[in-house]
Amino acid sequence: MQMRRQDKQILERREMEDIIREARFCRLAMSDGQTPYVVPLCFGYEDRKVYFHSAAAGRKIDLLRKNPRVCVQFDIQQQIRPAAKACDWGLGFKSVIAFGRAVFIADASARRHALNLIMSHYAEGQEEFTFSAALMERTAVIRVDIEQMSGKKS
């Protein structure tokens, strides 16, 4: 994707993936017809795929079933940069915006793998977790296959 401020553009995939791995949460943008809908989420990441979980019913699930095209946003190192003049203030950050398609994961093994990725993103050093049958039954697990992403830093 071409960016207006090319001096702020991140071109290296590895650097964008580092930002994704460091981010504590992401924001998932969906479309409800003419109305955008954005939610913050915990997530896991692996091989250009973002994973998240949800209750099996609700607005997010309804929208993803209707239109799986999504945008996912990640950011880190946010800091306000004060200045003497109001319009000279700025924001320091690194961010990634990814576009892709949401897929509901049905296979039990793939669902467990995705939930392990999500949990290991937050529980440093731990990679395997136990999920009860009841939890697995009532939880939707979704994968976003990233088709395009761009990064920016300021």
N, C-alpha and C positions, 0 to 999 in steps of 0.2 A: 504494500500500500504506500502510495506517495503521501508524504506529510508536508504541510506548508512550511513549518520550521525544520528544515532538514538538519540544522545544527543540533537539534534536540533529539533527533530520531535515533533509535537503537536498531542496528541492522543485524547484529549477530543473534542467531537463534539461542545459543547457549546463554547469553546475557539475559534474554527474555525469559528463558526457563529458570534461571537463577532468581529472577524477580518473582516468578510464580511460586517457586519453592519457599521463598522467604516470606511471602504474603501470609497473613494470619487468616484472612477470609477473602472472599470474592463477592462480586455483585453480578447477579444474573439478570439480564434484560430480555424481556419477552414482549410480544405484541398481542394486544387484545383488540383486534380490528384497528381502529384509528388511535387507540390509547396505549401508550407504553406502560409497562409494569416492570419494576425492578425490585429484587429482593437480595439482601445480604445472605451469604451462605458459608458454612464450613465446607471444606472440599479436600480432595486428594488429587494428585496429578501424576501421570505416567505416560510417556510416549505420545505427546500431543493429544492427550485425552484428559478431560477434567471430570471428576466423579463427585457426586453429591447424593445425599439421601433426603427423604421427605416423608411426611405422612402420605398415606396412599390416596388421600382425597384432599381437595382444596383448589383454590384458584390457580396456583402455580401448575398443578397437575393437569387441570382442565385446559389451561392455555398451551402447555407443552404437547398435549395430545392433539389439539386443534392445529397448532403451528409449531413444529419442532425447531424452526430457525431461531437462533439465539445469539446474544452477544454476552461475553463474560469479561469483566474488568477486574484487574488486580493492581494494587499499588503498595509501595513501601517508602520508608524514609521521608515521610511528610514533615515539613517544617515551614513555619511562617518566616519570611524574610522581611523584617520591617525596614522602612526607609524614611527619610526626612519628609518626602512628599507622598501624599496619599496614593497617587496613581503609580508610584514607583515601588510599592510593596510587591512582594512576589511569594511564590510557593516553591519550595524545593521538594522534589519527588522523583520516583521512578515508577513507571506504570506500563502495563501491557493490556491491550484490548484484543480479544480473540473472537472470531466469528465462527460459528459451526452449527451443527445439528445435534439436537438432544435425542438420545435413544434410551428407552426403558429397558433395563437389563432383567431378563427373565430367568436365565440359567443360575441355579443355586450356587455353583462354584464361582462363577464370575461375580455374582452379587457379594459373596463373602470376600473375594479378592478386593473388590471396590471398597467395601466397608473397612477392610484392613488398611488400605491406602489412606482413606480419610482419617482413621484413628492414628495411624503412624505419623501423619503430618503434624499432629498435635502432641503426641506422646513420644517425645524424642527417645530413640534407642529401643523402642518396643515395636515389633513388626507383626506379631500374631496376637489376635484377640479372639475371645469366644463370644458368639452371638447366639442368644436363645432362639429356639424355633418360633416362639411367639413374636419376638422382635422381628425376625426375618419375614414372617407372614404379614405383619402390619406396616412394613417399611417399603416404600418405593425407592429403588436405587437407579440413578440416572447417570448416563455417560454423555459428555459432550465431545464429539469428534471435531477437533479444531481443523478448520479448512484454511484459515487465514489469520495471521496475527501481526500486530505491530507494537513497537515499544517506543517509549519516550522518556527522557530524563531532563530535569531542569535543576 
